[in-house]
Amino acid sequence: DNQRLPMKHRFKPVKESGFYQKENIKSIVELFQQGRVVSLNMAGFDNFGKSNYSYPEVVMSIAVRSVINARREKLIRPVFIMVDEASRFIPSDRDPSCKRLFTESVDLDTVHFVNYLFAVQSITKIPDTIVQQCKYIFIPQTVQVGVIKDILTRTGHIKNVQTVTRDAARWKNVMQKHEWLLFDVS
């Protein structure tokens, strides 16, 4: 009984949003089967609650799990799952509900042709277990030397630790506007 009021407040945003109502529920698997390209835009989901319950991460976890299961059962064609601002969903310093899902899936589901594209501002904000599973890392010309240094260090592409900053600066200097570096990590 003493938890009734806090729980009502916690779930009030979901109830008032109508998010769970039948007319608002779509099957991602059915959309894929219809040949559609599916995009989940999580903008505004933070407005659902100010408590410890993280709605965007939960919704992301449910959606990705259904896609993974459908792909494992060969109900849909091979997929690419692109996660922008990945440090929010798979941060190195926290454990949101979808972090374990992504960490396990990146390791296990390539055999089922579930492929991931993670976009982050800084590679240090996502766990090493994810970085070590990456086959390619794309780096835009606009990135700072420190980020290139972090990538060289975390992927093992350094000749020696003393020269990693100089190597990163050299890579940055040779890049022209709108060019990207491609690291083949595999």
C-alpha positions in Angstrom: 0.0 0.0 0.0 2.8 2.4 0.7 4.0 2.1 -2.9 0.7 2.6 -4.5 0.9 6.4 -4.8 4.6 6.5 -6.1 3.7 3.8 -8.7 0.7 5.8 -9.9 2.9 8.9 -10.4 5.5 6.9 -12.1 3.2 5.4 -14.7 0.9 8.4 -15.1 2.8 9.8 -18.1 2.4 6.5 -20.0 -1.3 6.3 -19.1 -2.0 9.9 -20.1 -0.1 9.6 -23.4 -2.2 6.8 -24.8 1.0 5.1 -25.9 -0.2 1.7 -25.0 -3.7 2.0 -26.6 -4.5 -0.4 -29.4 -4.8 2.3 -32.1 -1.2 3.5 -31.3 0.4 0.1 -31.2 2.3 -1.0 -34.4 4.1 -4.2 -35.0 7.7 -3.5 -36.1 8.0 -7.0 -37.5 4.8 -6.5 -39.6 6.2 -3.2 -40.9 9.5 -5.0 -41.9 7.5 -7.8 -43.6 5.6 -5.2 -45.6 9.0 -4.0 -46.9 9.0 -0.7 -45.0 12.1 0.9 -43.5 11.4 1.4 -39.8 12.7 4.2 -37.8 12.2 4.8 -34.1 12.5 8.5 -33.3 13.0 8.7 -29.5 12.8 12.5 -29.4 10.4 13.7 -26.7 10.4 10.4 -24.8 12.2 12.0 -21.9 9.0 13.9 -21.2 7.3 10.7 -20.2 8.8 10.6 -16.8 11.2 12.3 -14.4 11.6 9.2 -12.2 14.2 6.4 -12.4 12.1 4.6 -15.0 13.8 5.3 -18.3 11.1 5.0 -20.9 13.3 5.5 -24.1 15.6 2.7 -23.1 12.7 0.3 -22.3 10.9 1.1 -25.6 14.2 0.7 -27.5 14.8 -2.7 -25.8 11.3 -4.0 -26.6 11.5 -2.9 -30.2 15.0 -4.3 -30.9 14.3 -7.5 -29.1 11.3 -8.1 -31.4 13.4 -7.4 -34.5 16.1 -9.7 -33.3 13.7 -12.6 -32.5 12.0 -12.1 -35.9 15.3 -12.2 -37.7 16.4 -15.3 -35.8 13.2 -17.0 -36.9 13.8 -15.8 -40.5 10.5 -13.9 -40.5 12.2 -10.8 -41.9 15.1 -10.1 -44.2 18.6 -9.3 -42.8 18.6 -6.0 -41.0 20.8 -3.1 -40.1 20.0 -1.5 -36.8 21.4 2.1 -36.6 21.5 3.6 -33.1 22.3 7.3 -33.1 23.5 8.8 -29.8 24.4 5.2 -28.9 26.2 6.4 -25.7 22.7 7.0 -24.3 21.5 3.4 -24.9 24.8 1.6 -24.2 26.8 3.9 -22.0 30.0 2.7 -20.4 29.2 4.2 -17.0 25.5 3.1 -16.5 23.4 0.0 -17.1 20.1 0.9 -18.8 17.7 -1.9 -19.6 18.8 -2.1 -23.3 22.6 -2.2 -22.7 22.7 -6.0 -22.0 20.5 -6.6 -25.1 22.9 -4.7 -27.4 26.0 -6.1 -25.8 24.8 -9.7 -26.2 23.3 -9.2 -29.7 26.3 -7.5 -31.2 28.3 -10.6 -30.1 25.7 -13.3 -31.1 23.4 -12.1 -33.8 25.7 -11.4 -36.7 25.3 -15.1 -37.7 21.6 -14.2 -38.1 22.4 -11.2 -40.2 21.5 -8.6 -37.6 24.1 -5.8 -38.1 24.6 -2.7 -36.1 25.7 0.9 -36.9 26.4 2.8 -33.7 26.9 6.6 -33.9 28.6 8.3 -30.9 30.3 11.6 -30.3 33.1 10.0 -28.2 34.1 6.3 -28.4 35.0 6.3 -24.7 31.4 6.7 -23.8 30.5 3.2 -25.0 31.7 -0.1 -23.5 34.9 -1.8 -24.8 32.9 -4.9 -25.4 31.0 -3.1 -28.1 34.1 -1.4 -29.6 35.9 -4.7 -29.8 33.0 -6.3 -31.8 33.1 -3.5 -34.4 34.4 -4.4 -37.8 34.7 -0.8 -39.0 35.0 2.6 -37.5 34.2 5.7 -39.5 35.7 9.0 -38.4 34.7 12.4 -39.9 37.2 15.1 -40.7 35.4 17.4 -38.1 36.5 15.2 -35.2 39.0 16.4 -32.6 42.5 14.9 -32.4 41.7 13.5 -28.9 38.9 11.4 -30.3 41.2 9.9 -33.0 43.7 9.2 -30.3 41.0 7.3 -28.2 40.0 5.3 -31.3 43.6 4.4 -32.1 44.2 3.3 -28.5 40.9 1.4 -27.9 41.2 -0.5 -31.2 44.9 -1.4 -30.9 45.9 0.6 -34.0 48.9 2.3 -32.3 52.5 1.6 -33.0 53.6 2.8 -29.6 52.0 4.6 -26.7 54.4 7.6 -26.8 53.5 8.5 -30.4 49.7 8.0 -30.4 49.0 11.7 -30.0 51.3 12.6 -32.8 49.8 9.8 -35.0 46.3 11.1 -34.3 47.3 14.6 -35.2 48.9 13.4 -38.4 45.7 11.6 -39.4 43.7 14.7 -38.6 46.0 16.9 -40.7 45.8 14.8 -43.9 42.0 14.7 -43.9 40.3 17.2 -46.3 36.9 18.8 -45.6 34.1 16.2 -45.9 36.5 13.2 -45.8 36.2 10.3 -43.5 38.8 7.9 -42.1 37.8 4.2 -42.2 39.4 1.9 -39.7 39.1 -1.8 -40.4 39.2 -3.1 -36.9 38.7 -6.8 -37.7 
